[in-house]
Amino acid sequence: MKRKGAFLVLLIIFFVTIIVSIRIGSVSVSYEDILNALTSDKGGIAGIIRNIRLPRILMAIIIGANLAVSGVLLQGVMRNPLADPGITGISAGASVVVMIVMLYFPSAAASMPVFGFLGGVMACAIIYGLAWKKGLSAMRIVLAGVAVNSILGGITSMIQLMNSENLQGVLNWLNGELGKKSWAQVQYVAIYSVVGLVLAFLLHRCLDVLALGDKNTKSLGYNPNVLRLLISGVAVLLAGISTAYVGVIGFIGLIVPHISRMLMGSEHKRLIPFSALMGATILLAADTIGRTIIAPYEIPVGVITTVFGGPFFLYLLRKDSKGYGD
């Protein structure tokens, strides 16, 4: 009953956040304006709602769900509450490849999701290669991920220095950019995301098995290394396409699974959908704050999530990581 209540409250907050996000901004709109935008093709305020705010809101919802679920998968694979796409280097790998494409091969922009996924796969392969020693240790994966993330961060800085005259658009993207999204972009990211989110949910039982430890996993007839690779592949898909479309947005994949686990327990059948909804709500709220707190100027959503996520990360570092060790 407590879990159903938590889900219902979160669902109400989610819809309230959508309404608030539609209504406030550089131009305030009324409920009548929202209704007109949904029922007519008129321009003016209705056009602003339909062609600017709604695509941005939907993009925030999709990306927030992707990053949160990716965090759930990675924390399940590594049995560590401090794992997420940013800290483990997957987002950094995707961002390096996408940034290279943006700067040197702009004609290939239509294939950004593919490059983002490939960049994430590259980083994940390096991490797992470094962590492999007669199998995959959760602790070694985390340590290798932190090291790879640092290296890729250095590569990103080097590319920025080499292209200082062409960085304006790239810098906005690196800080997490949800503005100026079209319906076509929303459609493309939604297709990839639905595939990834459905696969993630179908793997919920595998995550529960991995949580029992490698010995128990083997005794149940599963190969823990195969499960880790499979689940990690889905996590990379969700994080890679998200990074390709909106840039690097940190801490959603870290914070959301942890809070969701406290409210819903560790059973992934409940944890994955709840985390997706919470990730969507938090990222949408963060974007709304970023574009209104110093209006008409905007703060990139990645900056907002970092400012609020950093203190929570420090809290996690001090908290006992019980139940996730090797």
Buried (B, 14 or more C-beta within 10 A) or exposed (E): EEEEEBBEEBEEBBEEBBEEBBBBBEBEBEEEBBEBBEEEEEEEBBEBBBBBBBBBBBBBBBBBBBBBBBBBBBBBBBBBBBBBBBBBBBBBBBBBBBBBBBBEEEEEEEEBBBBBBBBBBBBBBBBBEBBBEEEBBBBBBBBBBBBBBEBBBEBBEEBBEEBEEEBEEBEBBBBBBBBEBEEEBBEBBBEBBEBBBEBBBEBBEBBBBBBBBBEEBEEEEBEBBEBBBBBBBBBBBBBBBBBBBBBBBBBBBBBBBBBBBEBBBEBBBBBBBBBBBBBBBBBBBBBBBBBBEEEEEBBBBBBBBBBBBEEBBEEBEEEEEEEBEE
